Amino acid sequence: MDSVGPVDNSSITSRLSLQKLCSVVSQFSDFKRDLIKEIGFGGALAIQPRKKINLKLSSWLMDRVDVDSCSLNIEGHPPVVIFDQDVEDVLALPCGKRSISAEGVDPSNACIEYTRFAAALSQKGTHSLKAAEVYLMRDITSESSALEIECFKIAFVVFYVGHVLAPSAKHDYIFIDFWAALNDSSKLTDWNWCAYVLKHLFAVVRKFKTDVAKRNSTIHLVRNHIFLQVKYLDLLDLGTHSRPINIGPHIGLYDYDSMKKIVDRISVNLGNDTSFHGASFRNVDKPSGLHQVNNSCAATR
């Protein structure tokens, strides 16, 4: 594995916002929550708010990801290969058989209607996360039209991807490379959203290592690095703080306070740097990372 070492004094930033997601979702009615579950994204409802995300831990983990082998390499332990199923365990995302792409189908009436709505609200159009949020806050009920309900589902996927699954470095902006998957909300679970998350994560790991090697003054952590944190904590023997691996989504088992206590426990002061190797791996009957299905590793090469 090609490690680039500590980030030194670079400023680390990230637009990944579990807090924003939770703030919006907390205002959803039961009907809206059922719509989210209906499209296979119910795992988002289990996420707990975080005042902060430990970006040093994220950068430490990203430095230990080997993209060529799609593995997490922690000193003193064997490599842990990361599979699509791991993303499903952590985030409870659909892990279907179809690969997500930006194009390939004619837009549905709902996609056209949502595009019109977003364009009227923002010059960024469908790329605007604010536009998605505004639509999510509309009064959508069982009395709403089928078109309005479809647009709500589209808005939620755009919002969730833009704030959590694959956030960019730009404010109020999402690069929509999954438009084809939005064409029919009843088939959202047919698409492999887990592979989508990993594809973007592995791509950004490459960029992260390049930025660190160049000693850039600011390092932007984009995409879903919180997945790496939960995945790593799942591997560790944390005693009474260990979370059960057979209850999902795993990200819902950690709130801000519990994760902070665990991270503080595994932190090791190395003078001018901090490592997070202060716990051993635990033994489980079915070790996380050894799944042999839907591996998207080849797609990242």
C-alpha positions, -999 to +999 in steps of 0.1 A: +000+000+000+012+035-009+008+056+023+014+093+021+018+098+058+002+124+081-016+154+068+007+177+087-007+212+092-031+212+063-066+225+069-091+196+065-126+204+053-157+184+044-192+191+033-205+158+044-234+167+068-253+142+088-266+171+108-283+186+078-298+153+068-312+148+103-325+183+106-346+178+075-357+143+081-368+152+117-395+173+101-409+145+080-444+131+086-449+094+089-462+094+053-430+109+040-409+085+061-429+056+046-420+069+011-383+069+020-386+033+032-406+024+000-377+033-023-351+014-002-335+043+015-349+037+050-314+035+064-312+073+062-339+075+088-317+057+113-288+081+111-283+102+143-272+138+142-235+147+146-224+181+157-190+173+143-173+146+123-137+137+133-119+146+100-085+135+114-098+100+118-113+101+083-080+113+068-060+087+088-083+060+074-082+073+039-044+072+040-047+035+048-070+026+020-053+007-009-074+015-039-058-012-061-069-040-038-099-021-024-087-028+011-082-011+045-047-017+058-042-011+095-007-016+110-004-049+127-035-064+111-042-082+078-057-062+050-095-059+052-111-060+017-140-036+013-170-050-005-204-036-016-220-056+012-201-036+037-217-004+025-251-022+028-243-032+064-233+003+074-258+024+054-286-001+045-285+011+009-300-009-020-274-033-035-291-042-067-276-058-098-277-027-121-248-003-123-256+033-118-250+057-147-257+093-156-276+086-189-291+058-208-329+064-206-354+091-216-364+112-185-397+103-169-425+128-164-414+131-128-378+138-137-389+165-161-412+180-136-385+180-109-361+196-134-386+224-140-391+230-103-354+231-095-346+254-125-373+278-114-358+279-079-321+281-087-297+288-116-280+256-106-312+237-115-311+200-104-275+205-091-289+226-063-292+209-029-313+238-017-338+231-044-341+195-033-345+206+003-373+230-006-392+203-024-388+179+006-404+205+028-435+207+007-468+194+021-467+159+006-495+137+018-515+107+008-538+132-010-509+145-032-507+136-068-486+106-080-464+131-098-458+151-067-450+120-047-425+108-074-408+142-074-405+140-036-387+107-039-363+121-066-357+152-043-348+129-014-323+109-033-306+140-047-305+155-012-292+124+005-265+118-021-255+155-021-252+157+017-241+122+027-235+095+001-213+115-023-210+152-013-188+175-034-165+203-023-188+229-036-215+247-016-251+239-026-240+217-055-243+181-065-229+164-095-258+142-107-243+111-123-271+088-113-300+103-133-309+071-150-316+055-116-342+081-108-363+074-138-386+050-120-387+052-082-403+017-080-370+003-094-346+023-073-337-009-054-326-025-087-296-003-088-263-009-069-261+022-047-234+005-025-211+002-055-219+038-064-207+049-029-175+029-031-167+040-066-167+076-055-150+069-022-121+051-039-117+078-065-115+105-039-089+085-019-066+088-049-072+125-050-067+128-012-033+111-014-023+133-043-033+165-024-014+154+007+017+145-013+016+179-028+013+194+007-018+214-003-027+240+023-064+228+023-075+192+020-111+187+010-126+154+022-154+147-002-177+117-007-187+094+021-158+091+044-181+085+074-186+050+060-149+043+066-152+054+102-181+031+110-165+003+090-133+006+110-151+008+144-170-024+134-137-042+132-124-032+166-127-050+200-141-021+220-153-042+250-187-028+262-185-001+236-186-027+207-217-026+186-235-057+174-226-065+138-259-083+131-281-052+136-283-026+108-277-001+096-245+001+116-243+039+112-275+042+133-258+025+163-235+055+168-245+090+180-221+119+184-213+113+221-207+075+218-185+079+187-165+106+203-159+084+234-148+055+212-125+077+191-109+092+222-103+057+235-085+045+204-065+077+198-028+074+203-007+106+207+025+104+186+038+138+193+029+160+164+005+135+150-024+113+162-029+077+153-061+057+159-048+022+163-054+019+201-076-012+199-072-047+185-095-063+159-122-085+173-131-120+163-165-126+148-181-156+132-185-138+099-158-112+097-168-079+081-149-074+049-149-111+038-182-109+018-179-124-017-208-107-035-212-076-056-176-065-053-172-032-072-134-031-068-126-038-104-146-007-115-122+016-097-092+005-116 
